[in-house]
Amino acid sequence: MGALRFLEQDAEEIDVAIREGRFQRGLALVAALSSVLGGAEVTYMHYRGSFSRRIMYTPLFCAAAVFGTGLWAVGSRKAARTILPAVCVLTIADGIVGFYFHVRGVHRKPGGWRIPVINVVMGPPLFAPLLFVVSAYLGLIASFLRRSEHPEVRRFPRSADRGHFARLLTAGKHEHISWQQDLREGRFQKHMAVATIVSAFFSGFEALYSHYKNGFQYKIAQSSPLVIAPALMAAAGAAIKSKRAAHTVLPVLSVAAMVDGGIGAFYHIRGVGRRPGGFRKPLYNVVWGPPVFAPLLFAACGFVGMLASLLRREK
């Protein structure tokens, strides 16, 4: 009973910290770890393309930078406020540039966009560069949040009105009511719900043509992300309009996405093991086998949705 009570207390403290925007360290760590998944996925996908262009190396450097600065931000508030957002913005820009090159890659295949189904399926993964920036997006959000030991907790509260007498007690400073303040205080539920919709769309689309290439050999398992992704998008859309949906439907679909991503990772790892040579030739079979980390990136979309369900709504 004591252990259960301790776990319940910890869960309540985490919930309060998220609702108040005091989880900068935790989200920075999540961004760092998720950048490893995205970076590994990009590495072997670009290896398949023989790194034919030098720009194909940039996401590797960006992933390593997000990982390093994310870990740095866990220990340093200054790094979280200065270096982390700069690195994340550069990574997001790199993902947008990569999306342009992937669109151009589809266009340059025989028939181009006149036969979109074949060329999107057989060409470079169209939305993979945009899915890659999810970790950078989380890192950017983390840079605006507060830490659990934020010194502002012990300060006299600042007035939002320039003419309020309380300015005399805060050295003439006042609190600016802005979107940055909403982020700092954990009031960005609708914003995160939109991010859930976008990331679920990208990941679901990637699963569609990846499993189409395989001919849906495992129909139930390979069809599951194609069902859960639009359901998660619908739940996130409902969460934008309804606070109740954000606290009921969205977390259920988010958990479903995370569980499905974990199951998918098992199937992909098993697929690597079933290739000729199996795990005796790990590098070769990981590169040319099913994308090992893609299901975990789908699970990351569920994490974004779960995070949205725990936040407060914008004023």
N, C-alpha and C positions, 0 to 999 in steps of 0.2 A: 504493500500500500504506500509506503514511504517513497519508493522509487517511482511509482505511478504519479504520486502527487508532485514529485520533483520534475518529472517530464511535463506534466500539465502546466506547472509554473514556468518552465522554460519556454514552452510553446506559446503561452500567453505573453511573455516578455518579447519574444520574437515578433508576434503579431502586432503588439503595441509599437515596437521599433519600426516596423514596416509602415504602419499607418501614419506614423509621425515623421517618416522620411529619415530615420536615424539608422540606416543600414548601408552606409557608404562602403565600409570595409567588406561586408559580405557580398555586395553586388560587384565591387571591383575584383574580388576573388573569382566570382562566377564568370565575369568577363574574361579574366586571364585564362581560366581553364577551358572555356568554350573556344577561345582563340586557338588553342592547341588542336581541337577537333577540326575547326575550319582550315587551319594551316596544313594539317596532315592530309585532309581531303584534297586541297588544292595542289599539294606537292605531287601526289601520285597521278592526279588527273593531268597536270601539266607535264609530268614525266612521260605520260602516254603520248603527249603532243611533242615530245622531244625538246621541250623548251625552245621551240623554233624562233621565238621572239624574246628579246631581252626583257620586255615588259612583263613576261610571264614569271619572272623572278620576284617582282615587287610584292605580290601578296604574301610570299614567304617571309620577306623582311617585315612586312606590316604585321603579320600574325605574331612573329617573334617580339616585335616592339610592343604590341598590345599585351602580350603575356608578361613581358618584363615590367612595363609601367604599371600594369594591373597589380602585380605583386608588390611593387614599390608603393603604390597607393594604399595598400593594406596597412603598411607601416608608417606612411607619411601623409599627413593631411595636405601639406604643401604640394607634394607630387600629385595628389588626387585633384587638386584645384588648378594646377598649371600644366604639367607635362601630360597627364593622362588625357584631358580633352583634346590637346593638340594632336597627339598620336591618333586618337580615335577619329578625328575629323579627316586627317590624311588617309586613314584606312577606308573610311566611307567614300572619300573621293576616289581612291584606288578601285574600290568595288564598282563604282559608277562607270569609271573608264573601262574596267574589265567587261562590264555588261555591254558597252558599245562594241568592243572587239568581238564578243561572242555573237552579237547580232550581225556584225559584219562577216563573221565566219560562216554563219548560216547563209547569208546572202551570196557568198562566194562559192558555195557548193553548186554542183551542176543543177541547173533549174532554179536555184536561189529560192526566193519567197513565192515563186509560182507553184512550187510543190512543198508547202510548208510542213506538212505532217512528216514526210520522209526526212527532210533536211533538218528539222528541229530534233527529231529522234536520233538521227545518225550524226548530226553535227555537234559542235561544242555545247555543253549544257547551258541553256539560255539564261536561266535565272540563278545559276550557281554563284556568280560574283555578288549578286545582291543578297543572297542568303549568307554569304561569307561575312558580310558586314554586321550581322546580328550581334556578334561579340563586341564590336566597336560601338554599336548603338548602346548596348548595356553599359559599357565603360563610360560613354559620354553622359548617360543619365546618372551614373554613379558620381561623376565629378560635381554635380549640382547638389547632391544629397548631404546630409549632416552625419557626423559620427556620433556614436553613443555618448562620448565624453565631450561633446561640443561645448566650448566655453560660453556660448551665448545663453545656455540654460541658466547661468548664474548672473546674467546681466539684467538690469532694469529694462522691462519691455519698452520698445520704441513705439512712438505714435505713428500712425499712418497719415496724419494730418500735419502739414507743414507748420500751421499756426497753433498747434496744441501746446499747452504749457509744459507738458512732459518733456518737450525738447530741451528744457533747461536742465533736466536731470540726465540727459543722454548726450551732452556736449553738442547740442544743436543738431543731432542726427535724427532722422526719421526713417521708418520702414517703407520701402517702395512696394506697392502692391503690383506684382507682375507675375509672369509665368515662371520666372526663376524662383520666386517665393513659393509658388504652388509646388514646384519640384522639391524644394528644400523641405517642405512640410508634408510631403507625401500625398499631395492632392493632384494626382495626374492619372486617375483611373481611366478616363475616357481616352486619353492620349495612348496609354499602354494597350487599351483594347484595340485601337486602330493598328498599333504595331503588331498585335496578335493576328489580326486579319491579314495584314500584308505578309508577315513571315509564314503563316500557314498556307497562304496561296503559293508563295514561291516554293516552299518545301513540298506541298502536295503536287505541284506541277512537275517538279523534279522526279518525284516518285512515280508519276504517271508514265513519263516516257522511259524512265529507267526500267520499270517493270514491263513496259510494252516491248522493250528490246528483248527481254527474257521470255516473252510470250505468255506472261502470267502463269508460269509453271506451277506455282503454289497459289491457286486462285484466292483462297480465303485470306491467307496471310498477306499476299501482295495487293489485294484489293482493300484491305483494312485502312491504310493511310488515305486512300482515295475517298473513303467514306468519312473518316474522322476529320480530315482536313477541312472539307466544306462545312461539316457540323460545328467544328471549332470556330470557323469564320462566322457562321450564323449566330453562335452563342456570344461571340465577342461583339457582333453587331447589335444584338439585343442588349448587351451590357452597356453600350453607349447610350441607349435610350432609357434603360431601366436599371436602377440600383439593385433591385431585387434579383434580376437576372444575373447581374455581376456577382452576386453572393451565392447563387444557387446553381444555375445552369453552367456558367462559365467554369467554375472550378471542377465540376464533374467531367466536362469535355477536355479540360486541360490535363487532368490526371489520366484520362483515356489516351491522350496523345503521348504523354510521357511513358506510360506502360507499353503502348504500341511501339514506340521508338526503341525501348529496351528489348522487346521481343524481336523487332526487326534487326537489331544489332546481333542478336544471337543467330538468326538465320543467315545473315551476311557473313559472320565469322565461320559458321558451319559450311557455307558455300566456298569460302577460301580453303577450308580443310579438305573439301571433297574434290578440289581440282587435282590434276596429275602432280604428284609430288607432295601435295598437301602442305602441312606446316614444316616439312623438311626443306621447302623452298619458300620461306615466308615472304621475302621481298618481292619475288616475281609474282607469286599468287595474290598478294595483297594489291599489287599494282594493276594486274590484269583480271582480277576476280571482281566480285560484287563490291561496291564502295562501302567499306567497313563502317565509316563514321557518318554516312548519310542518315541512317535512322536516328542517330543520336542528335543530329541537327534538327530533325523533326521533333524529337523529344524537347529540344530547346524551345521550340515554338509553344509547346505545352507549358513550359516553365514561365514564359512571358505571360501567357494567359493566366496562370495561377498567381503570378505577381500582381497582375491587374486586379484580380478578384480581392486581394488583400488591401489594396490601396484605398484612399479616400477620394471622393469625387471633387472635381474642380468647382470653385465658386462661380 
